[in-house]
Amino acid sequence: MSFWSQNPFSMTWTEFVESWWKGLPPRLLQSRKLVRRAKPVPLVSVIHAQVQHVPAIIELWSRWFSQSSKARCFYPAQALERAMREKEWDVLLAVHVDGRILGTVVKRWLPRVKIQGVLWPRIGVVDFFCVLPAWRNKGVGRLLLTTAHNELVEPLTPMLLLWEGFQWRQPAVCSGFFWMRKREMQTGQVSKLVGEDASRAWANCVKGGCVVSEGYRGVGLETSVWNVGDGAVVIWDTFHRSIPEGYRICIVMAWTSEEAVDRFVEGGGHGWDVCLCARKVSEQWTLDSPFQWIGYNLQTGFQTMEFPCLCF
């Protein structure tokens, strides 16, 4: 991707090795805003999404966001509207002159995230980067990413990007493989935690993690904390469903014990049919797919195979 080439906000392997060798803590690559040039795409402009765009955005994501032919994204319209209204998301659209939405990119803002022990008051997560197949490799994606970059405001913050599969252009903050287990039988019951109970369980689950939200906020629909007997797990609802079965898919982000993860999968009351985890918890789990989290404007001297535990 030409967006990444000679980008001063993109960490190089040389910078990674230097940070690793010297044992430096994570830090910003750039502290001042630098505007990047974007090559115009004929008949295409980038705008900020409004409420009236939500149905078309949801339709675009449901058809084209997932890179796997075995799953589709069904993000709730009311959740998108809430995130836009509360300014938790900046949603950019690439729009054709005839009104069609050709692509999207979202900057999601999260407060108080620790990255290898360094607490950042605010970070961004780049998500829902999606371009219609007929408009890929024509500069639309680069235009979206460059516009998102140019709208960063000072003081600058680190950004994280979840990448399906592996790329080798720059070092990853986190990389590994998802393991998958389907719920084939129900052997127990689990319950969702709220309030102080959820906060305490969250702290126990994420203890020692490399990339974690400092506390559980419980404001969105995606992240939840569950009581599993004498343990707990943290779940990220992907709002994806398997094709053609229609199974709901979640990611187990953190847990108090591996036994708690298996008990959650087997339990009733949560509604997910397929669970993904960045660790092979038991023999019932099978290898699924690779993942990476890339840091933008973030220089690190570490890599982890843990999946970040962020409170969306």
N, C-alpha and C positions, 0 to 999 in steps of 0.2 A: 504494500500500500504506500503510495507516494506521500500520503499525509505524514507518515512516520519518518521518512528519509530526511536526514539533516535537521531534525526537529530538536531544538535545545531543551524541550520539555520531556524528551524521551530518553530514558537512561540507556547508556551503551554498556557493552560487556566490559570495556576497560574501566568505566566508572564503578561497575559492580565489583570487579575484582579488587580495585583499590579500596572500596569501602569494606569488603570482606577481610582483606589482608590487615587493614588498620583497626578493625573492630569498631567502625564508626556507627553511631546510631542513625536511624532513618532521618533524612532531612530533605528539604526542598531543593530541586535542581535550580529553579529560578525564583527569585523573590519579587521581581518586578514583571509587570504585564508586558508582553511583546506581541504586537499584532502581526498575524501571518496573512499572507496574500492567498486568496482563493480564486482560482480560475473560474470565470463565469460559465454557467451552463445555459445555452440558448433556451429561452422560453420557461426557465425555471428560476424561482426565487425561494428564499428561506424566510419563514414567518414564525411567530409564536402561536401555538395552538390556543384556541378559544373553546368554550364549552360546546359550541355548535359543531366543532370538528370531531368530538368524541366518538360518535357512531362510526365514522369513516376510519378513524384510527384503530378502533377495536376490530373492525373488519380486516384492515391491513395486517394487523398482528396475528389474527386468527389464521390467516392464509399463508403468511410469508415470514413471520418472525422466527419460528423454530427452524433450525438448519437440518433437523432430522425428519425424515419422511415418516417416522414412527410416532410422532407426537405433534400436537397443535396447541397453541396458546389461546386461552379463553379468559383474558383479563376482564374483571368486572368493571362495567362502565362507571358505576357509582364510586368505586375506589379511585379510578383515574380522575374523575371530577373532583373528589375530595382532595387528592394530592395537589391538583392544580390550584384549587381554591385556597388551600392553606399554604401555598408557595413552597411546598416540600419538593415539587418537581418543576423543572423548566423543560417544557416540551417544545422542540423545534420541528417544523415540518418543511419538507421540500415540496413545493406546490407548482404544478404546471399552470400556464396561463388560462387553461380551460377549467381550472378549479380542482383537478385531480390531485390527490396526495400521492406523491411518488416515493416518499421515504420519511423516516422519523429518526430522531435521536433524543434521549432524555438524560438530563442531569438531575440525579436524585441527591438531596442534601441530608446528611446525617450528622447529629451532634455528638461530640465526645466519643471519639474512637481511638483505641490504643493500637498502635502498630509497633510490634516488637518493643513494648514497654513505653513508647513515646506517646503521650496523650495529645491528640489534636482536638481543638475546640470544635472543629467542623471539617468534614471531608465531603467529597462528591463521589458518586458512583455513576458511571456512564452506562446506560442500559437502553434496551429497546432500539438498538441501532439496526434499522431495517430499511431496505430499498427494494422496490418492485424489481423482479428479475429482468424485465425488459429494459430497465434503466440502470442496471449495474454496469460497472466498468466504463461509465460515461461521465464521471466526475461528480455525480450527485452525492455519493457517500462522502467524498472528500470535501465537497461544499458544506455539507451538514456538520462534519467534524470540525472543519476550520471555523465555521460560524460559532459553534459551541465554544471553541477555544477562545475566539476573539471577544466573547461576551463574559469571560472570566473577569472578576473584579478583585481589586486589592483590598485587604491582604489575601494573597493567593493561598489556596489550599491544595493538598494532594488529591488526586482523583484515582479511583480504581475502576477497572474495566474487566468484567467477566467475559472470558473468551472460550467458546466451545472449540475443543480440539487443542492442538499445540501449534505455537508459532515460535520461531527462533530468532527473530530480528532483534529482540531486546530481552533482557532477563525478566522473569516473572517473579512476582511477590509470592504467589502460591501456585502450585501445580501438582496434579495428581490424577487419579482415576476414580470415577464413581463406581461403586458396587451397588447392585440392585437386588431387592427382594420383594416378591409379591406376597400379599396377604392371602394365604390359601385356606386358612381356617381361623376361627375366632376362639381364643382360649382364655380371654379375660376382658376386663374393662379398664379404660384409662379415663382420666378427667383433666380438663383444661384448667390451668391455674390462672388466677387474676390477682391484681393488687400486690400487697406485700409478699404473699406466698409466691407469686410469679417472680418477683424481684429477687427473693432469696434463692429460689431454684436456679434462676438465670446466673447469678453470681457463682453458684456451685458448679454449674455446667461449663462456664467459659473460663474458669480459673486456669491460668497458665497458658491461655491461647495466644497466638501470635498476632492475629488481627481480629479484634473484638470490640463491639460497642460496650462502653463502660457500664451501662445500666439498661434495664428493660423498661421501655416506655409504654408499650401496649397500646399504641394509638392507631396502628394500621391493621390491615386484614392479612398481611403476609406472614409475619413472625408470631409464633405462639409457643407457650411453655406448658408442658404436660406432666402430670404426676403419674408415675408408673410404679405402683407398689411402694417400695422403699427408695426409689430413684426418680430421676426426672430426665426429660429430653427437651431440646429446643428444635422446633420445626419451622422450615421455610416453605410456605405454600407456593409452588411454582406457577399455579393456575394453568398447568399443562395437563392435557389428557392424551393417553395413548391412542394410537390409531391401528386397527379399527375398533378396539375393545371399548374405548371411552373411559379407561381407568384413570382416576385422579392420581397425580404424581406429586410427591413432596420430597424435600431434602432434609435429612437429619443433620443439623449443623453442629450440635454439641450435646453432651450427655454426661451423666454422673458415672455410668458404668456401661460396659458393652452389653451386659445382661439386660439393662433397662431398654436399650435399643431394640433388642429382639422381642422383649415383652410388649413394647409399643407397637411394633409391626403386627404382632399376633392379637393385639387388643381390639376391642370394639369401642365405638363412641367417638372416633376421630374422623372417619370418612375417607381416608386415603387408601388406595388400593395398591399403589406401588411406592416404595421408599428407596431413595438413593442415599448413599453414605460414602464419605471419602475414605473409609476404612472397611476392610473385610472383617465384619464383626464375628461371623460364625460361618460354618460350612454351607449354610443355606443361601448365602449371598453370592451372586455371580457378577463377573466383570461386565461393566456396561459401557462407559465412554470416558475420554479424558476431559479435563478442565484446566483452565489457567485463569489467574487473576493478574492483570498487568497494572503496574503503577505508572501514573502519568504525573510528571513534575515531582517525582518521588525517587530519591536515591537511597537504595537499601544495600546492605551487605549480608543479606540472608535470603534463603528460600525455604519454604515449608511445604509439606504435603498436606497440611491441615486445610480444611475449608473454612474461610472466614465466618465468624458468627456475628452478623450485623443485624441490628434491630430495625427492620423495615416496617 
